[in-house]
Amino acid sequence: MFWATLLPATTAWFGSDIYSSTAAWLYAVNVIVYNISFSMVRNEVLKINDRLKHLYITEIASLILNIVALFIVFFWPPFIMISLLMDILLWSIQPVVRHKG
């Protein structure tokens, strides 16, 4: 959960200069490390309750999206905002699709 405490700092830094490659890159790294740590927590939960296994593919897709964004922010730092919106859509659409199926 340490990585979650860094999100406000990197968000503020990126928000103060949206075209800063360094701030966008650190924000992207923070999101990726948070994503990995959340995956580790989810794996521990799956040892007890396997009903959440369907989220594994969404989690991998989210991680891949964030890694791609990490490289794109070197060329266009505001892309991190677009990748986060796509990540939000990925996680919010997933329960709707699961509920219909």
Biopython code that builds the backbone (N, CA, C, O; Angstrom):
import numpy as np
from Bio.PDB.StructureBuilder import StructureBuilder

atoms = [
    (1, "MET", "N", (0.818, -1.199, 0.000)),
    (1, "MET", "CA", (0.000, 0.000, 0.000)),
    (1, "MET", "C", (0.861, 1.262, 0.000)),
    (1, "MET", "O", (0.353, 2.377, -0.122)),
    (2, "PHE", "N", (2.169, 1.064, 0.139)),
    (2, "PHE", "CA", (3.074, 2.202, 0.096)),
    (2, "PHE", "C", (2.938, 2.969, -1.215)),
    (2, "PHE", "O", (2.989, 4.199, -1.231)),
    (3, "TRP", "N", (2.765, 2.242, -2.302)),
    (3, "TRP", "CA", (2.691, 2.890, -3.618)),
    (3, "TRP", "C", (1.446, 3.749, -3.751)),
    (3, "TRP", "O", (1.444, 4.739, -4.483)),
    (4, "ALA", "N", (0.396, 3.376, -3.053)),
    (4, "ALA", "CA", (-0.824, 4.194, -3.088)),
    (4, "ALA", "C", (-0.593, 5.546, -2.424)),
    (4, "ALA", "O", (-1.235, 6.531, -2.788)),
    (5, "THR", "N", (0.316, 5.604, -1.457)),
    (5, "THR", "CA", (0.586, 6.877, -0.793)),
    (5, "THR", "C", (1.382, 7.828, -1.675)),
    (5, "THR", "O", (1.385, 9.036, -1.439)),
    (6, "LEU", "N", (2.055, 7.296, -2.686)),
    (6, "LEU", "CA", (2.808, 8.155, -3.601)),
    (6, "LEU", "C", (1.951, 8.735, -4.725)),
    (6, "LEU", "O", (2.357, 9.692, -5.383)),
    (7, "LEU", "N", (0.778, 8.165, -4.945)),
    (7, "LEU", "CA", (-0.080, 8.657, -6.035)),
    (7, "LEU", "C", (-0.451, 10.135, -5.906)),
    (7, "LEU", "O", (-0.409, 10.840, -6.914)),
    (8, "PRO", "N", (-0.812, 10.643, -4.728)),
    (8, "PRO", "CA", (-1.120, 12.083, -4.649)),
    (8, "PRO", "C", (0.071, 12.978, -5.010)),
    (8, "PRO", "O", (-0.108, 14.019, -5.643)),
    (9, "ALA", "N", (1.279, 12.581, -4.614)),
    (9, "ALA", "CA", (2.460, 13.391, -4.912)),
    (9, "ALA", "C", (2.762, 13.409, -6.414)),
    (9, "ALA", "O", (3.017, 14.467, -6.988)),
    (10, "THR", "N", (2.732, 12.235, -7.041)),
    (10, "THR", "CA", (3.015, 12.198, -8.476)),
    (10, "THR", "C", (1.877, 12.825, -9.285)),
    (10, "THR", "O", (2.113, 13.407, -10.343)),
    (11, "THR", "N", (0.664, 12.708, -8.794)),
    (11, "THR", "CA", (-0.463, 13.357, -9.462)),
    (11, "THR", "C", (-0.331, 14.874, -9.393)),
    (11, "THR", "O", (-0.575, 15.563, -10.383)),
    (12, "ALA", "N", (0.051, 15.393, -8.241)),
    (12, "ALA", "CA", (0.216, 16.847, -8.089)),
    (12, "ALA", "C", (1.346, 17.354, -8.974)),
    (12, "ALA", "O", (1.230, 18.410, -9.597)),
    (13, "TRP", "N", (2.433, 16.603, -9.026)),
    (13, "TRP", "CA", (3.556, 17.027, -9.851)),
    (13, "TRP", "C", (3.169, 17.012, -11.326)),
    (13, "TRP", "O", (3.457, 17.961, -12.056)),
    (14, "PHE", "N", (2.521, 15.946, -11.759)),
    (14, "PHE", "CA", (2.082, 15.879, -13.155)),
    (14, "PHE", "C", (1.031, 16.942, -13.446)),
    (14, "PHE", "O", (1.020, 17.525, -14.530)),
    (15, "GLY", "N", (0.154, 17.194, -12.490)),
    (15, "GLY", "CA", (-0.890, 18.208, -12.681)),
    (15, "GLY", "C", (-0.342, 19.615, -12.774)),
    (15, "GLY", "O", (-0.946, 20.471, -13.419)),
    (16, "SER", "N", (0.799, 19.872, -12.139)),
    (16, "SER", "CA", (1.377, 21.215, -12.200)),
    (16, "SER", "C", (2.030, 21.491, -13.544)),
    (16, "SER", "O", (2.122, 22.646, -13.958)),
    (17, "ASP", "N", (2.491, 20.438, -14.240)),
    (17, "ASP", "CA", (3.081, 20.602, -15.568)),
    (17, "ASP", "C", (2.748, 19.375, -16.401)),
    (17, "ASP", "O", (3.479, 18.384, -16.377)),
    (18, "ILE", "N", (1.664, 19.439, -17.122)),
    (18, "ILE", "CA", (1.152, 18.280, -17.855)),
    (18, "ILE", "C", (2.067, 17.864, -19.011)),
    (18, "ILE", "O", (1.960, 16.744, -19.509)),
    (19, "TYR", "N", (2.956, 18.746, -19.438)),
    (19, "TYR", "CA", (3.860, 18.417, -20.536)),
    (19, "TYR", "C", (5.249, 18.003, -20.058)),
    (19, "TYR", "O", (6.173, 17.899, -20.865)),
    (20, "SER", "N", (5.406, 17.768, -18.771)),
    (20, "SER", "CA", (6.689, 17.328, -18.225)),
    (20, "SER", "C", (6.832, 15.825, -18.419)),
    (20, "SER", "O", (6.052, 15.038, -17.884)),
    (21, "SER", "N", (7.842, 15.443, -19.193)),
    (21, "SER", "CA", (8.072, 14.011, -19.439)),
    (21, "SER", "C", (8.445, 13.275, -18.155)),
    (21, "SER", "O", (8.020, 12.141, -17.932)),
    (22, "THR", "N", (9.242, 13.928, -17.317)),
    (22, "THR", "CA", (9.677, 13.280, -16.078)),
    (22, "THR", "C", (8.500, 13.024, -15.143)),
    (22, "THR", "O", (8.368, 11.938, -14.578)),
    (23, "ALA", "N", (7.655, 14.024, -14.987)),
    (23, "ALA", "CA", (6.493, 13.861, -14.104)),
    (23, "ALA", "C", (5.542, 12.796, -14.644)),
    (23, "ALA", "O", (5.025, 11.981, -13.880)),
    (24, "ALA", "N", (5.312, 12.800, -15.950)),
    (24, "ALA", "CA", (4.417, 11.799, -16.550)),
    (24, "ALA", "C", (5.012, 10.405, -16.431)),
    (24, "ALA", "O", (4.293, 9.443, -16.162)),
    (25, "TRP", "N", (6.328, 10.290, -16.629)),
    (25, "TRP", "CA", (6.976, 8.991, -16.533)),
    (25, "TRP", "C", (6.909, 8.455, -15.106)),
    (25, "TRP", "O", (6.603, 7.280, -14.903)),
    (26, "LEU", "N", (7.190, 9.294, -14.123)),
    (26, "LEU", "CA", (7.112, 8.852, -12.721)),
    (26, "LEU", "C", (5.682, 8.485, -12.332)),
    (26, "LEU", "O", (5.462, 7.542, -11.573)),
    (27, "TYR", "N", (4.725, 9.226, -12.851)),
    (27, "TYR", "CA", (3.330, 8.895, -12.587)),
    (27, "TYR", "C", (2.995, 7.524, -13.185)),
    (27, "TYR", "O", (2.337, 6.703, -12.545)),
    (28, "ALA", "N", (3.453, 7.289, -14.415)),
    (28, "ALA", "CA", (3.197, 6.001, -15.068)),
    (28, "ALA", "C", (3.874, 4.860, -14.307)),
    (28, "ALA", "O", (3.276, 3.799, -14.127)),
    (29, "VAL", "N", (5.102, 5.068, -13.863)),
    (29, "VAL", "CA", (5.803, 4.047, -13.080)),
    (29, "VAL", "C", (5.048, 3.772, -11.787)),
    (29, "VAL", "O", (4.907, 2.620, -11.377)),
    (30, "ASN", "N", (4.565, 4.826, -11.150)),
    (30, "ASN", "CA", (3.801, 4.668, -9.913)),
    (30, "ASN", "C", (2.536, 3.846, -10.152)),
    (30, "ASN", "O", (2.193, 2.980, -9.347)),
    (31, "VAL", "N", (1.854, 4.114, -11.242)),
    (31, "VAL", "CA", (0.636, 3.360, -11.561)),
    (31, "VAL", "C", (0.967, 1.884, -11.835)),
    (31, "VAL", "O", (0.233, 0.992, -11.408)),
    (32, "ILE", "N", (2.055, 1.637, -12.537)),
    (32, "ILE", "CA", (2.443, 0.254, -12.841)),
    (32, "ILE", "C", (2.811, -0.503, -11.564)),
    (32, "ILE", "O", (2.378, -1.638, -11.366)),
    (33, "VAL", "N", (3.598, 0.118, -10.712)),
    (33, "VAL", "CA", (3.995, -0.555, -9.471)),
    (33, "VAL", "C", (2.777, -0.785, -8.572)),
    (33, "VAL", "O", (2.672, -1.816, -7.907)),
    (34, "TYR", "N", (1.863, 0.181, -8.561)),
    (34, "TYR", "CA", (0.622, 0.004, -7.807)),
    (34, "TYR", "C", (-0.182, -1.162, -8.397)),
    (34, "TYR", "O", (-0.745, -1.972, -7.662)),
    (35, "ASN", "N", (-0.226, -1.235, -9.720)),
    (35, "ASN", "CA", (-0.931, -2.315, -10.400)),
    (35, "ASN", "C", (-0.332, -3.667, -10.024)),
    (35, "ASN", "O", (-1.072, -4.616, -9.764)),
    (36, "ILE", "N", (0.977, -3.768, -9.993)),
    (36, "ILE", "CA", (1.645, -5.019, -9.637)),
    (36, "ILE", "C", (1.384, -5.377, -8.174)),
    (36, "ILE", "O", (1.113, -6.535, -7.854)),
    (37, "SER", "N", (1.466, -4.390, -7.295)),
    (37, "SER", "CA", (1.228, -4.685, -5.875)),
    (37, "SER", "C", (-0.220, -5.097, -5.637)),
    (37, "SER", "O", (-0.489, -5.951, -4.792)),
    (38, "PHE", "N", (-1.153, -4.500, -6.373)),
    (38, "PHE", "CA", (-2.548, -4.898, -6.258)),
    (38, "PHE", "C", (-2.740, -6.323, -6.770)),
    (38, "PHE", "O", (-3.557, -7.070, -6.232)),
    (39, "SER", "N", (-1.994, -6.702, -7.802)),
    (39, "SER", "CA", (-2.058, -8.074, -8.308)),
    (39, "SER", "C", (-1.572, -9.069, -7.264)),
    (39, "SER", "O", (-2.125, -10.160, -7.124)),
    (40, "MET", "N", (-0.536, -8.683, -6.538)),
    (40, "MET", "CA", (-0.027, -9.562, -5.487)),
    (40, "MET", "C", (-1.060, -9.749, -4.381)),
    (40, "MET", "O", (-1.219, -10.850, -3.853)),
    (41, "VAL", "N", (-1.754, -8.682, -4.034)),
    (41, "VAL", "CA", (-2.807, -8.783, -3.021)),
    (41, "VAL", "C", (-3.942, -9.659, -3.539)),
    (41, "VAL", "O", (-4.477, -10.490, -2.806)),
    (42, "ARG", "N", (-4.305, -9.470, -4.799)),
    (42, "ARG", "CA", (-5.385, -10.267, -5.386)),
    (42, "ARG", "C", (-5.008, -11.753, -5.405)),
    (42, "ARG", "O", (-5.861, -12.607, -5.163)),
    (43, "ASN", "N", (-3.753, -12.064, -5.687)),
    (43, "ASN", "CA", (-3.328, -13.464, -5.684)),
    (43, "ASN", "C", (-3.473, -14.090, -4.306)),
    (43, "ASN", "O", (-3.828, -15.264, -4.195)),
    (44, "GLU", "N", (-3.207, -13.334, -3.273)),
    (44, "GLU", "CA", (-3.392, -13.853, -1.916)),
    (44, "GLU", "C", (-4.878, -14.085, -1.622)),
    (44, "GLU", "O", (-5.236, -15.054, -0.953)),
    (45, "VAL", "N", (-5.725, -13.209, -2.115)),
    (45, "VAL", "CA", (-7.170, -13.375, -1.920)),
    (45, "VAL", "C", (-7.666, -14.593, -2.694)),
    (45, "VAL", "O", (-8.539, -15.321, -2.223)),
    (46, "LEU", "N", (-7.104, -14.812, -3.892)),
    (46, "LEU", "CA", (-7.524, -15.954, -4.709)),
    (46, "LEU", "C", (-7.188, -17.295, -4.059)),
    (46, "LEU", "O", (-7.827, -18.304, -4.356)),
    (47, "LYS", "N", (-6.212, -17.310, -3.196)),
    (47, "LYS", "CA", (-5.902, -18.547, -2.481)),
    (47, "LYS", "C", (-7.047, -18.953, -1.562)),
    (47, "LYS", "O", (-7.227, -20.135, -1.267)),
    (48, "ILE", "N", (-7.816, -17.970, -1.112)),
    (48, "ILE", "CA", (-8.940, -18.231, -0.207)),
    (48, "ILE", "C", (-10.257, -18.310, -0.974)),
    (48, "ILE", "O", (-11.099, -19.160, -0.683)),
    (49, "ASN", "N", (-10.434, -17.424, -1.955)),
    (49, "ASN", "CA", (-11.693, -17.315, -2.670)),
    (49, "ASN", "C", (-11.401, -17.274, -4.169)),
    (49, "ASN", "O", (-10.865, -16.284, -4.668)),
    (50, "ASP", "N", (-11.746, -18.330, -4.882)),
    (50, "ASP", "CA", (-11.414, -18.384, -6.308)),
    (50, "ASP", "C", (-12.496, -17.815, -7.224)),
    (50, "ASP", "O", (-12.419, -17.982, -8.442)),
    (51, "ARG", "N", (-13.488, -17.156, -6.665)),
    (51, "ARG", "CA", (-14.546, -16.570, -7.497)),
    (51, "ARG", "C", (-14.072, -15.342, -8.265)),
    (51, "ARG", "O", (-14.783, -14.874, -9.154)),
    (52, "LEU", "N", (-12.906, -14.812, -7.955)),
    (52, "LEU", "CA", (-12.405, -13.615, -8.616)),
    (52, "LEU", "C", (-11.430, -13.914, -9.751)),
    (52, "LEU", "O", (-10.789, -12.998, -10.265)),
    (53, "LYS", "N", (-11.308, -15.167, -10.146)),
    (53, "LYS", "CA", (-10.355, -15.541, -11.197)),
    (53, "LYS", "C", (-10.669, -14.879, -12.530)),
    (53, "LYS", "O", (-9.769, -14.707, -13.351)),
    (54, "HIS", "N", (-11.905, -14.507, -12.763)),
    (54, "HIS", "CA", (-12.269, -13.880, -14.030)),
    (54, "HIS", "C", (-11.628, -12.497, -14.189)),
    (54, "HIS", "O", (-11.566, -11.977, -15.303)),
    (55, "LEU", "N", (-11.157, -11.901, -13.113)),
    (55, "LEU", "CA", (-10.519, -10.581, -13.184)),
    (55, "LEU", "C", (-9.069, -10.662, -13.633)),
    (55, "LEU", "O", (-8.452, -9.631, -13.898)),
    (56, "TYR", "N", (-8.522, -11.841, -13.721)),
    (56, "TYR", "CA", (-7.115, -12.000, -14.065)),
    (56, "TYR", "C", (-6.800, -11.431, -15.448)),
    (56, "TYR", "O", (-5.786, -10.754, -15.619)),
    (57, "ILE", "N", (-7.648, -11.696, -16.428)),
    (57, "ILE", "CA", (-7.411, -11.206, -17.793)),
    (57, "ILE", "C", (-7.512, -9.678, -17.835)),
    (57, "ILE", "O", (-6.723, -9.025, -18.517)),
    (58, "THR", "N", (-8.457, -9.118, -17.124)),
    (58, "THR", "CA", (-8.582, -7.662, -17.061)),
    (58, "THR", "C", (-7.350, -7.059, -16.414)),
    (58, "THR", "O", (-6.876, -6.005, -16.839)),
    (59, "GLU", "N", (-6.838, -7.707, -15.408)),
    (59, "GLU", "CA", (-5.650, -7.223, -14.713)),
    (59, "GLU", "C", (-4.427, -7.239, -15.630)),
    (59, "GLU", "O", (-3.639, -6.293, -15.625)),
    (60, "ILE", "N", (-4.265, -8.290, -16.405)),
    (60, "ILE", "CA", (-3.149, -8.378, -17.354)),
    (60, "ILE", "C", (-3.296, -7.321, -18.442)),
    (60, "ILE", "O", (-2.312, -6.682, -18.816)),
    (61, "ALA", "N", (-4.504, -7.126, -18.955)),
    (61, "ALA", "CA", (-4.739, -6.098, -19.969)),
    (61, "ALA", "C", (-4.429, -4.710, -19.422)),
    (61, "ALA", "O", (-3.859, -3.874, -20.123)),
    (62, "SER", "N", (-4.799, -4.472, -18.186)),
    (62, "SER", "CA", (-4.518, -3.192, -17.543)),
    (62, "SER", "C", (-3.014, -2.970, -17.398)),
    (62, "SER", "O", (-2.522, -1.867, -17.639)),
    (63, "LEU", "N", (-2.295, -3.997, -17.012)),
    (63, "LEU", "CA", (-0.847, -3.890, -16.856)),
    (63, "LEU", "C", (-0.172, -3.618, -18.200)),
    (63, "LEU", "O", (0.729, -2.784, -18.283)),
    (64, "ILE", "N", (-0.596, -4.308, -19.235)),
    (64, "ILE", "CA", (-0.035, -4.095, -20.576)),
    (64, "ILE", "C", (-0.314, -2.670, -21.048)),
    (64, "ILE", "O", (0.570, -2.012, -21.596)),
    (65, "LEU", "N", (-1.528, -2.198, -20.840)),
    (65, "LEU", "CA", (-1.886, -0.831, -21.210)),
    (65, "LEU", "C", (-0.999, 0.184, -20.489)),
    (65, "LEU", "O", (-0.549, 1.157, -21.093)),
    (66, "ASN", "N", (-0.753, -0.039, -19.215)),
    (66, "ASN", "CA", (0.078, 0.888, -18.446)),
    (66, "ASN", "C", (1.541, 0.835, -18.877)),
    (66, "ASN", "O", (2.222, 1.860, -18.864)),
    (67, "ILE", "N", (2.028, -0.326, -19.251)),
    (67, "ILE", "CA", (3.414, -0.433, -19.732)),
    (67, "ILE", "C", (3.571, 0.255, -21.080)),
    (67, "ILE", "O", (4.575, 0.928, -21.316)),
    (68, "VAL", "N", (2.600, 0.098, -21.964)),
    (68, "VAL", "CA", (2.637, 0.803, -23.252)),
    (68, "VAL", "C", (2.618, 2.312, -23.020)),
    (68, "VAL", "O", (3.340, 3.057, -23.682)),
    (69, "ALA", "N", (1.798, 2.750, -22.084)),
    (69, "ALA", "CA", (1.724, 4.180, -21.771)),
    (69, "ALA", "C", (3.045, 4.699, -21.234)),
    (69, "ALA", "O", (3.411, 5.847, -21.483)),
    (70, "LEU", "N", (3.758, 3.868, -20.505)),
    (70, "LEU", "CA", (5.058, 4.268, -19.956)),
    (70, "LEU", "C", (6.016, 4.681, -21.069)),
    (70, "LEU", "O", (6.780, 5.633, -20.908)),
    (71, "PHE", "N", (5.982, 3.978, -22.186)),
    (71, "PHE", "CA", (6.867, 4.313, -23.297)),
    (71, "PHE", "C", (6.347, 5.499, -24.120)),
    (71, "PHE", "O", (7.139, 6.303, -24.614)),
    (72, "ILE", "N", (5.054, 5.609, -24.264)),
    (72, "ILE", "CA", (4.488, 6.700, -25.071)),
    (72, "ILE", "C", (4.653, 8.055, -24.386)),
    (72, "ILE", "O", (4.768, 9.071, -25.071)),
    (73, "VAL", "N", (4.668, 8.096, -23.056)),
    (73, "VAL", "CA", (4.778, 9.392, -22.371)),
    (73, "VAL", "C", (6.121, 10.066, -22.618)),
    (73, "VAL", "O", (6.245, 11.271, -22.399)),
    (74, "PHE", "N", (7.121, 9.330, -23.064)),
    (74, "PHE", "CA", (8.381, 9.972, -23.431)),
    (74, "PHE", "C", (8.197, 10.910, -24.615)),
    (74, "PHE", "O", (8.864, 11.941, -24.709)),
    (75, "PHE", "N", (7.294, 10.551, -25.513)),
    (75, "PHE", "CA", (7.075, 11.351, -26.715)),
    (75, "PHE", "C", (5.949, 12.361, -26.545)),
    (75, "PHE", "O", (6.016, 13.469, -27.078)),
    (76, "TRP", "N", (4.917, 11.977, -25.803)),
    (76, "TRP", "CA", (3.772, 12.868, -25.574)),
    (76, "TRP", "C", (3.246, 12.638, -24.161)),
    (76, "TRP", "O", (2.408, 11.762, -23.950)),
    (77, "PRO", "N", (3.730, 13.418, -23.187)),
    (77, "PRO", "CA", (3.371, 13.202, -21.779)),
    (77, "PRO", "C", (1.871, 13.179, -21.469)),
    (77, "PRO", "O", (1.460, 12.396, -20.612)),
    (78, "PRO", "N", (1.036, 13.990, -22.114)),
    (78, "PRO", "CA", (-0.397, 13.919, -21.766)),
    (78, "PRO", "C", (-1.072, 12.582, -22.078)),
    (78, "PRO", "O", (-2.212, 12.357, -21.669)),
    (79, "PHE", "N", (-0.378, 11.687, -22.802)),
    (79, "PHE", "CA", (-0.975, 10.386, -23.111)),
    (79, "PHE", "C", (-1.318, 9.599, -21.849)),
    (79, "PHE", "O", (-2.196, 8.737, -21.878)),
    (80, "ILE", "N", (-0.641, 9.884, -20.752)),
    (80, "ILE", "CA", (-0.933, 9.162, -19.514)),
    (80, "ILE", "C", (-2.382, 9.367, -19.103)),
    (80, "ILE", "O", (-2.996, 8.472, -18.523)),
    (81, "MET", "N", (-2.931, 10.539, -19.398)),
    (81, "MET", "CA", (-4.339, 10.795, -19.085)),
    (81, "MET", "C", (-5.252, 9.904, -19.932)),
    (81, "MET", "O", (-6.236, 9.356, -19.434)),
    (82, "ILE", "N", (-4.918, 9.771, -21.198)),
    (82, "ILE", "CA", (-5.716, 8.927, -22.098)),
    (82, "ILE", "C", (-5.629, 7.464, -21.660)),
    (82, "ILE", "O", (-6.631, 6.749, -21.652)),
    (83, "SER", "N", (-4.430, 7.031, -21.298)),
    (83, "SER", "CA", (-4.283, 5.626, -20.879)),
    (83, "SER", "C", (-5.047, 5.351, -19.586)),
    (83, "SER", "O", (-5.598, 4.265, -19.413)),
    (84, "LEU", "N", (-5.083, 6.324, -18.681)),
    (84, "LEU", "CA", (-5.848, 6.126, -17.448)),
    (84, "LEU", "C", (-7.350, 6.081, -17.726)),
    (84, "LEU", "O", (-8.079, 5.323, -17.087)),
    (85, "LEU", "N", (-7.805, 6.883, -18.669)),
    (85, "LEU", "CA", (-9.225, 6.810, -19.056)),
    (85, "LEU", "C", (-9.556, 5.452, -19.675)),
    (85, "LEU", "O", (-10.613, 4.880, -19.410)),
    (86, "MET", "N", (-8.637, 4.941, -20.508)),
    (86, "MET", "CA", (-8.862, 3.613, -21.090)),
    (86, "MET", "C", (-8.841, 2.541, -19.998)),
    (86, "MET", "O", (-9.598, 1.572, -20.059)),
    (87, "ASP", "N", (-7.983, 2.717, -19.012)),
    (87, "ASP", "CA", (-7.920, 1.785, -17.889)),
    (87, "ASP", "C", (-9.214, 1.813, -17.077)),
    (87, "ASP", "O", (-9.719, 0.767, -16.670)),
    (88, "ILE", "N", (-9.738, 2.992, -16.846)),
    (88, "ILE", "CA", (-11.015, 3.123, -16.129)),
    (88, "ILE", "C", (-12.134, 2.451, -16.907)),
    (88, "ILE", "O", (-12.963, 1.752, -16.325)),
    (89, "LEU", "N", (-12.162, 2.659, -18.223)),
    (89, "LEU", "CA", (-13.179, 2.001, -19.053)),
    (89, "LEU", "C", (-13.033, 0.483, -19.003)),
    (89, "LEU", "O", (-14.023, -0.242, -18.915)),
    (90, "LEU", "N", (-11.802, 0.018, -19.060)),
    (90, "LEU", "CA", (-11.553, -1.426, -19.001)),
    (90, "LEU", "C", (-12.116, -2.031, -17.726)),
    (90, "LEU", "O", (-12.769, -3.073, -17.766)),
    (91, "TRP", "N", (-11.867, -1.383, -16.594)),
    (91, "TRP", "CA", (-12.324, -1.926, -15.314)),
    (91, "TRP", "C", (-13.811, -1.693, -15.074)),
    (91, "TRP", "O", (-14.439, -2.461, -14.346)),
    (92, "SER", "N", (-14.386, -0.654, -15.668)),
    (92, "SER", "CA", (-15.813, -0.406, -15.430)),
    (92, "SER", "C", (-16.707, -1.186, -16.384)),
    (92, "SER", "O", (-17.835, -1.524, -16.026)),
    (93, "ILE", "N", (-16.235, -1.474, -17.576)),
    (93, "ILE", "CA", (-17.032, -2.243, -18.541)),
    (93, "ILE", "C", (-17.004, -3.727, -18.187)),
    (93, "ILE", "O", (-17.979, -4.438, -18.432)),
    (94, "GLN", "N", (-15.927, -4.192, -17.628)),
    (94, "GLN", "CA", (-15.769, -5.611, -17.307)),
    (94, "GLN", "C", (-16.903, -6.165, -16.448)),
    (94, "GLN", "O", (-17.413, -7.238, -16.771)),
    (95, "PRO", "N", (-17.335, -5.488, -15.357)),
    (95, "PRO", "CA", (-18.449, -6.049, -14.583)),
    (95, "PRO", "C", (-19.770, -6.091, -15.365)),
    (95, "PRO", "O", (-20.591, -6.984, -15.151)),
    (96, "VAL", "N", (-19.971, -5.129, -16.264)),
    (96, "VAL", "CA", (-21.200, -5.118, -17.061)),
    (96, "VAL", "C", (-21.215, -6.303, -18.011)),
    (96, "VAL", "O", (-22.236, -6.978, -18.142)),
    (97, "VAL", "N", (-20.099, -6.562, -18.673)),
    (97, "VAL", "CA", (-20.012, -7.701, -19.596)),
    (97, "VAL", "C", (-20.162, -9.010, -18.837)),
    (97, "VAL", "O", (-20.824, -9.931, -19.316)),
    (98, "ARG", "N", (-19.563, -9.103, -17.677)),
    (98, "ARG", "CA", (-19.664, -10.332, -16.865)),
    (98, "ARG", "C", (-21.101, -10.565, -16.404)),
    (98, "ARG", "O", (-21.575, -11.701, -16.367)),
    (99, "HIS", "N", (-21.795, -9.471, -16.051)),
    (99, "HIS", "CA", (-23.173, -9.589, -15.573)),
    (99, "HIS", "C", (-24.107, -10.054, -16.692)),
    (99, "HIS", "O", (-25.022, -10.840, -16.442)),
    (100, "LYS", "N", (-23.887, -9.576, -17.932)),
    (100, "LYS", "CA", (-24.735, -9.965, -19.061)),
    (100, "LYS", "C", (-24.487, -11.406, -19.483)),
    (100, "LYS", "O", (-25.399, -12.090, -19.947)),
    (101, "GLY", "N", (-23.235, -11.869, -19.318)),
    (101, "GLY", "CA", (-22.883, -13.217, -19.770)),
    (101, "GLY", "C", (-23.329, -14.230, -18.835)),
    (101, "GLY", "O", (-23.112, -15.420, -19.064)),
]
sb = StructureBuilder()
sb.init_structure("model")
sb.init_model(0)
sb.init_chain("A")
sb.init_seg("    ")
for serial, (resi, resn, name, xyz) in enumerate(atoms, 1):
    if name == "N":
        sb.init_residue(resn, " ", resi, " ")
    sb.init_atom(name, np.array(xyz, "f"), 0.0, 1.0, " ", f" {name:<3s}", serial, name[0])
structure = sb.get_structure()
